[in-house]
Amino acid sequence: LDRITVDPQVWHRAPTVRGLRYPVEMILGLLASGMTIAEVLADYTDLEADDVLASLEYAAVVTRTCSSVPISAA
């Protein structure tokens, strides 16, 4: 998780990858939309596979430590 940073000067205090302007939320959204890790890395060449994996790990930690809220069907 050392690749995930929160800096008030970068991306409105949202967790980002290595202080870059790639929020964890964006990376997770790309994966959730069906992109593979290889496709994400091809589109964002300054990201590394470990950055994407760290984003997934961060999401796992957050969902383990926070209460979940039901999402109504759209």
Secondary structure as GFF3:
##gff-version 3
##sequence-region A 1 74
A	DSSP	beta_strand	4	5	.	.	.	ID=ss1
A	DSSP	three_ten_helix	11	13	.	.	.	ID=ss2
A	DSSP	beta_strand	16	17	.	.	.	ID=ss3
A	DSSP	alpha_helix	24	32	.	.	.	ID=ss4
A	DSSP	alpha_helix	37	43	.	.	.	ID=ss5
A	DSSP	alpha_helix	49	65	.	.	.	ID=ss6
###
